[in-house]
Amino acid sequence: FDLDFQKLIGKIWKQKPGILIISVFSQTGEGLDFFANSINPIKAKSGKHMKLALCGKISKKSKINSDVVSEKIEDILQWSQTVSQNLK
């Protein structure tokens, strides 16, 4: 998954200004954890404005690394709008 995802990002986001917000929706914390662990290394290497938004149910003890985590899609959308406006 990691290599395929990295190739996809390279194809769709070459030298483009702005940010790339990757949103992941999952019914399980394990699913969100898998994607966060796969995407974060690519995000760190990119050197670009890449953000990770996770939407789903996560236990209070979970230590998933992302820019935003919420069970409500409305929270993700509001956060995305705020991030976008702050870059202008």
Phi and psi in radians as a Rosetta constraint file:
Dihedral C 1 N 2 CA 2 C 2 CIRCULARHARMONIC -1.010 0.35
Dihedral N 2 CA 2 C 2 N 3 CIRCULARHARMONIC -0.839 0.35
Dihedral C 2 N 3 CA 3 C 3 CIRCULARHARMONIC -1.184 0.35
Dihedral N 3 CA 3 C 3 N 4 CIRCULARHARMONIC -0.735 0.35
Dihedral C 3 N 4 CA 4 C 4 CIRCULARHARMONIC -1.102 0.35
Dihedral N 4 CA 4 C 4 N 5 CIRCULARHARMONIC -0.716 0.35
Dihedral C 4 N 5 CA 5 C 5 CIRCULARHARMONIC -1.140 0.35
Dihedral N 5 CA 5 C 5 N 6 CIRCULARHARMONIC -0.736 0.35
Dihedral C 5 N 6 CA 6 C 6 CIRCULARHARMONIC -1.088 0.35
Dihedral N 6 CA 6 C 6 N 7 CIRCULARHARMONIC -0.697 0.35
Dihedral C 6 N 7 CA 7 C 7 CIRCULARHARMONIC -1.129 0.35
Dihedral N 7 CA 7 C 7 N 8 CIRCULARHARMONIC -0.742 0.35
Dihedral C 7 N 8 CA 8 C 8 CIRCULARHARMONIC -1.062 0.35
Dihedral N 8 CA 8 C 8 N 9 CIRCULARHARMONIC -0.805 0.35
Dihedral C 8 N 9 CA 9 C 9 CIRCULARHARMONIC -1.058 0.35
Dihedral N 9 CA 9 C 9 N 10 CIRCULARHARMONIC -0.744 0.35
Dihedral C 9 N 10 CA 10 C 10 CIRCULARHARMONIC -1.074 0.35
Dihedral N 10 CA 10 C 10 N 11 CIRCULARHARMONIC -0.611 0.35
Dihedral C 10 N 11 CA 11 C 11 CIRCULARHARMONIC -1.317 0.35
Dihedral N 11 CA 11 C 11 N 12 CIRCULARHARMONIC -0.690 0.35
Dihedral C 11 N 12 CA 12 C 12 CIRCULARHARMONIC -1.629 0.35
Dihedral N 12 CA 12 C 12 N 13 CIRCULARHARMONIC -0.200 0.35
Dihedral C 12 N 13 CA 13 C 13 CIRCULARHARMONIC -2.361 0.35
Dihedral N 13 CA 13 C 13 N 14 CIRCULARHARMONIC 0.929 0.35
Dihedral C 13 N 14 CA 14 C 14 CIRCULARHARMONIC -1.519 0.35
Dihedral N 14 CA 14 C 14 N 15 CIRCULARHARMONIC 2.080 0.35
Dihedral C 14 N 15 CA 15 C 15 CIRCULARHARMONIC 0.846 0.35
Dihedral N 15 CA 15 C 15 N 16 CIRCULARHARMONIC 0.571 0.35
Dihedral C 15 N 16 CA 16 C 16 CIRCULARHARMONIC -1.691 0.35
Dihedral N 16 CA 16 C 16 N 17 CIRCULARHARMONIC 2.430 0.35
Dihedral C 16 N 17 CA 17 C 17 CIRCULARHARMONIC -1.279 0.35
Dihedral N 17 CA 17 C 17 N 18 CIRCULARHARMONIC 2.866 0.35
Dihedral C 17 N 18 CA 18 C 18 CIRCULARHARMONIC 1.734 0.35
Dihedral N 18 CA 18 C 18 N 19 CIRCULARHARMONIC -2.754 0.35
Dihedral C 18 N 19 CA 19 C 19 CIRCULARHARMONIC -2.161 0.35
Dihedral N 19 CA 19 C 19 N 20 CIRCULARHARMONIC 2.783 0.35
Dihedral C 19 N 20 CA 20 C 20 CIRCULARHARMONIC -2.083 0.35
Dihedral N 20 CA 20 C 20 N 21 CIRCULARHARMONIC 2.042 0.35
Dihedral C 20 N 21 CA 21 C 21 CIRCULARHARMONIC -1.818 0.35
Dihedral N 21 CA 21 C 21 N 22 CIRCULARHARMONIC 2.065 0.35
Dihedral C 21 N 22 CA 22 C 22 CIRCULARHARMONIC -1.712 0.35
Dihedral N 22 CA 22 C 22 N 23 CIRCULARHARMONIC 2.059 0.35
Dihedral C 22 N 23 CA 23 C 23 CIRCULARHARMONIC -1.893 0.35
Dihedral N 23 CA 23 C 23 N 24 CIRCULARHARMONIC 2.272 0.35
Dihedral C 23 N 24 CA 24 C 24 CIRCULARHARMONIC -2.109 0.35
Dihedral N 24 CA 24 C 24 N 25 CIRCULARHARMONIC 2.246 0.35
Dihedral C 24 N 25 CA 25 C 25 CIRCULARHARMONIC -2.010 0.35
Dihedral N 25 CA 25 C 25 N 26 CIRCULARHARMONIC 2.270 0.35
Dihedral C 25 N 26 CA 26 C 26 CIRCULARHARMONIC -2.612 0.35
Dihedral N 26 CA 26 C 26 N 27 CIRCULARHARMONIC 2.594 0.35
Dihedral C 26 N 27 CA 27 C 27 CIRCULARHARMONIC -1.480 0.35
Dihedral N 27 CA 27 C 27 N 28 CIRCULARHARMONIC -0.190 0.35
Dihedral C 27 N 28 CA 28 C 28 CIRCULARHARMONIC -2.180 0.35
Dihedral N 28 CA 28 C 28 N 29 CIRCULARHARMONIC 2.603 0.35
Dihedral C 28 N 29 CA 29 C 29 CIRCULARHARMONIC -1.152 0.35
Dihedral N 29 CA 29 C 29 N 30 CIRCULARHARMONIC -0.543 0.35
Dihedral C 29 N 30 CA 30 C 30 CIRCULARHARMONIC -1.134 0.35
Dihedral N 30 CA 30 C 30 N 31 CIRCULARHARMONIC -0.676 0.35
Dihedral C 30 N 31 CA 31 C 31 CIRCULARHARMONIC -1.119 0.35
Dihedral N 31 CA 31 C 31 N 32 CIRCULARHARMONIC -0.774 0.35
Dihedral C 31 N 32 CA 32 C 32 CIRCULARHARMONIC -1.129 0.35
Dihedral N 32 CA 32 C 32 N 33 CIRCULARHARMONIC -0.695 0.35
Dihedral C 32 N 33 CA 33 C 33 CIRCULARHARMONIC -1.101 0.35
Dihedral N 33 CA 33 C 33 N 34 CIRCULARHARMONIC -0.752 0.35
Dihedral C 33 N 34 CA 34 C 34 CIRCULARHARMONIC -1.021 0.35
Dihedral N 34 CA 34 C 34 N 35 CIRCULARHARMONIC -0.875 0.35
Dihedral C 34 N 35 CA 35 C 35 CIRCULARHARMONIC -1.173 0.35
Dihedral N 35 CA 35 C 35 N 36 CIRCULARHARMONIC -0.684 0.35
Dihedral C 35 N 36 CA 36 C 36 CIRCULARHARMONIC -1.085 0.35
Dihedral N 36 CA 36 C 36 N 37 CIRCULARHARMONIC -0.769 0.35
Dihedral C 36 N 37 CA 37 C 37 CIRCULARHARMONIC -1.175 0.35
Dihedral N 37 CA 37 C 37 N 38 CIRCULARHARMONIC -0.461 0.35
Dihedral C 37 N 38 CA 38 C 38 CIRCULARHARMONIC -1.449 0.35
Dihedral N 38 CA 38 C 38 N 39 CIRCULARHARMONIC -0.651 0.35
Dihedral C 38 N 39 CA 39 C 39 CIRCULARHARMONIC -1.485 0.35
Dihedral N 39 CA 39 C 39 N 40 CIRCULARHARMONIC -0.633 0.35
Dihedral C 39 N 40 CA 40 C 40 CIRCULARHARMONIC -1.010 0.35
Dihedral N 40 CA 40 C 40 N 41 CIRCULARHARMONIC -0.719 0.35
Dihedral C 40 N 41 CA 41 C 41 CIRCULARHARMONIC -1.107 0.35
Dihedral N 41 CA 41 C 41 N 42 CIRCULARHARMONIC -0.651 0.35
Dihedral C 41 N 42 CA 42 C 42 CIRCULARHARMONIC -1.174 0.35
Dihedral N 42 CA 42 C 42 N 43 CIRCULARHARMONIC -0.730 0.35
Dihedral C 42 N 43 CA 43 C 43 CIRCULARHARMONIC -1.048 0.35
Dihedral N 43 CA 43 C 43 N 44 CIRCULARHARMONIC -0.766 0.35
Dihedral C 43 N 44 CA 44 C 44 CIRCULARHARMONIC -1.134 0.35
Dihedral N 44 CA 44 C 44 N 45 CIRCULARHARMONIC -0.660 0.35
Dihedral C 44 N 45 CA 45 C 45 CIRCULARHARMONIC -1.328 0.35
Dihedral N 45 CA 45 C 45 N 46 CIRCULARHARMONIC -0.432 0.35
Dihedral C 45 N 46 CA 46 C 46 CIRCULARHARMONIC -1.139 0.35
Dihedral N 46 CA 46 C 46 N 47 CIRCULARHARMONIC -0.598 0.35
Dihedral C 46 N 47 CA 47 C 47 CIRCULARHARMONIC 1.175 0.35
Dihedral N 47 CA 47 C 47 N 48 CIRCULARHARMONIC 0.156 0.35
Dihedral C 47 N 48 CA 48 C 48 CIRCULARHARMONIC -1.921 0.35
Dihedral N 48 CA 48 C 48 N 49 CIRCULARHARMONIC 3.131 0.35
Dihedral C 48 N 49 CA 49 C 49 CIRCULARHARMONIC -1.465 0.35
Dihedral N 49 CA 49 C 49 N 50 CIRCULARHARMONIC 1.506 0.35
Dihedral C 49 N 50 CA 50 C 50 CIRCULARHARMONIC -2.039 0.35
Dihedral N 50 CA 50 C 50 N 51 CIRCULARHARMONIC 2.295 0.35
Dihedral C 50 N 51 CA 51 C 51 CIRCULARHARMONIC -2.154 0.35
Dihedral N 51 CA 51 C 51 N 52 CIRCULARHARMONIC 2.622 0.35
Dihedral C 51 N 52 CA 52 C 52 CIRCULARHARMONIC -2.095 0.35
Dihedral N 52 CA 52 C 52 N 53 CIRCULARHARMONIC 2.109 0.35
Dihedral C 52 N 53 CA 53 C 53 CIRCULARHARMONIC -2.021 0.35
Dihedral N 53 CA 53 C 53 N 54 CIRCULARHARMONIC 2.192 0.35
Dihedral C 53 N 54 CA 54 C 54 CIRCULARHARMONIC -1.977 0.35
Dihedral N 54 CA 54 C 54 N 55 CIRCULARHARMONIC 2.315 0.35
Dihedral C 54 N 55 CA 55 C 55 CIRCULARHARMONIC -2.202 0.35
Dihedral N 55 CA 55 C 55 N 56 CIRCULARHARMONIC 2.048 0.35
Dihedral C 55 N 56 CA 56 C 56 CIRCULARHARMONIC 2.826 0.35
Dihedral N 56 CA 56 C 56 N 57 CIRCULARHARMONIC 3.119 0.35
Dihedral C 56 N 57 CA 57 C 57 CIRCULARHARMONIC -1.476 0.35
Dihedral N 57 CA 57 C 57 N 58 CIRCULARHARMONIC 2.150 0.35
Dihedral C 57 N 58 CA 58 C 58 CIRCULARHARMONIC -2.236 0.35
Dihedral N 58 CA 58 C 58 N 59 CIRCULARHARMONIC 2.411 0.35
Dihedral C 58 N 59 CA 59 C 59 CIRCULARHARMONIC -1.200 0.35
Dihedral N 59 CA 59 C 59 N 60 CIRCULARHARMONIC 2.696 0.35
Dihedral C 59 N 60 CA 60 C 60 CIRCULARHARMONIC -1.080 0.35
Dihedral N 60 CA 60 C 60 N 61 CIRCULARHARMONIC -0.498 0.35
Dihedral C 60 N 61 CA 61 C 61 CIRCULARHARMONIC -1.437 0.35
Dihedral N 61 CA 61 C 61 N 62 CIRCULARHARMONIC -0.210 0.35
Dihedral C 61 N 62 CA 62 C 62 CIRCULARHARMONIC -1.159 0.35
Dihedral N 62 CA 62 C 62 N 63 CIRCULARHARMONIC 2.489 0.35
Dihedral C 62 N 63 CA 63 C 63 CIRCULARHARMONIC -2.089 0.35
Dihedral N 63 CA 63 C 63 N 64 CIRCULARHARMONIC 0.914 0.35
Dihedral C 63 N 64 CA 64 C 64 CIRCULARHARMONIC -1.317 0.35
Dihedral N 64 CA 64 C 64 N 65 CIRCULARHARMONIC 2.309 0.35
Dihedral C 64 N 65 CA 65 C 65 CIRCULARHARMONIC -1.607 0.35
Dihedral N 65 CA 65 C 65 N 66 CIRCULARHARMONIC 2.010 0.35
Dihedral C 65 N 66 CA 66 C 66 CIRCULARHARMONIC -2.737 0.35
Dihedral N 66 CA 66 C 66 N 67 CIRCULARHARMONIC 2.988 0.35
Dihedral C 66 N 67 CA 67 C 67 CIRCULARHARMONIC -1.358 0.35
Dihedral N 67 CA 67 C 67 N 68 CIRCULARHARMONIC -0.561 0.35
Dihedral C 67 N 68 CA 68 C 68 CIRCULARHARMONIC -2.684 0.35
Dihedral N 68 CA 68 C 68 N 69 CIRCULARHARMONIC 2.504 0.35
Dihedral C 68 N 69 CA 69 C 69 CIRCULARHARMONIC -2.359 0.35
Dihedral N 69 CA 69 C 69 N 70 CIRCULARHARMONIC 2.290 0.35
Dihedral C 69 N 70 CA 70 C 70 CIRCULARHARMONIC -2.726 0.35
Dihedral N 70 CA 70 C 70 N 71 CIRCULARHARMONIC 2.708 0.35
Dihedral C 70 N 71 CA 71 C 71 CIRCULARHARMONIC -1.502 0.35
Dihedral N 71 CA 71 C 71 N 72 CIRCULARHARMONIC -0.252 0.35
Dihedral C 71 N 72 CA 72 C 72 CIRCULARHARMONIC -1.863 0.35
Dihedral N 72 CA 72 C 72 N 73 CIRCULARHARMONIC 2.231 0.35
Dihedral C 72 N 73 CA 73 C 73 CIRCULARHARMONIC -1.113 0.35
Dihedral N 73 CA 73 C 73 N 74 CIRCULARHARMONIC -0.523 0.35
Dihedral C 73 N 74 CA 74 C 74 CIRCULARHARMONIC -1.058 0.35
Dihedral N 74 CA 74 C 74 N 75 CIRCULARHARMONIC -0.680 0.35
Dihedral C 74 N 75 CA 75 C 75 CIRCULARHARMONIC -1.131 0.35
Dihedral N 75 CA 75 C 75 N 76 CIRCULARHARMONIC -0.709 0.35
Dihedral C 75 N 76 CA 76 C 76 CIRCULARHARMONIC -1.120 0.35
Dihedral N 76 CA 76 C 76 N 77 CIRCULARHARMONIC -0.767 0.35
Dihedral C 76 N 77 CA 77 C 77 CIRCULARHARMONIC -1.121 0.35
Dihedral N 77 CA 77 C 77 N 78 CIRCULARHARMONIC -0.744 0.35
Dihedral C 77 N 78 CA 78 C 78 CIRCULARHARMONIC -1.120 0.35
Dihedral N 78 CA 78 C 78 N 79 CIRCULARHARMONIC -0.774 0.35
Dihedral C 78 N 79 CA 79 C 79 CIRCULARHARMONIC -1.062 0.35
Dihedral N 79 CA 79 C 79 N 80 CIRCULARHARMONIC -0.778 0.35
Dihedral C 79 N 80 CA 80 C 80 CIRCULARHARMONIC -1.043 0.35
Dihedral N 80 CA 80 C 80 N 81 CIRCULARHARMONIC -0.743 0.35
Dihedral C 80 N 81 CA 81 C 81 CIRCULARHARMONIC -1.119 0.35
Dihedral N 81 CA 81 C 81 N 82 CIRCULARHARMONIC -0.734 0.35
Dihedral C 81 N 82 CA 82 C 82 CIRCULARHARMONIC -1.108 0.35
Dihedral N 82 CA 82 C 82 N 83 CIRCULARHARMONIC -0.779 0.35
Dihedral C 82 N 83 CA 83 C 83 CIRCULARHARMONIC -1.078 0.35
Dihedral N 83 CA 83 C 83 N 84 CIRCULARHARMONIC -0.775 0.35
Dihedral C 83 N 84 CA 84 C 84 CIRCULARHARMONIC -1.085 0.35
Dihedral N 84 CA 84 C 84 N 85 CIRCULARHARMONIC -0.758 0.35
Dihedral C 84 N 85 CA 85 C 85 CIRCULARHARMONIC -1.184 0.35
Dihedral N 85 CA 85 C 85 N 86 CIRCULARHARMONIC -0.580 0.35
Dihedral C 85 N 86 CA 86 C 86 CIRCULARHARMONIC -1.238 0.35
Dihedral N 86 CA 86 C 86 N 87 CIRCULARHARMONIC -0.331 0.35
Dihedral C 86 N 87 CA 87 C 87 CIRCULARHARMONIC -1.477 0.35
Dihedral N 87 CA 87 C 87 N 88 CIRCULARHARMONIC -0.239 0.35
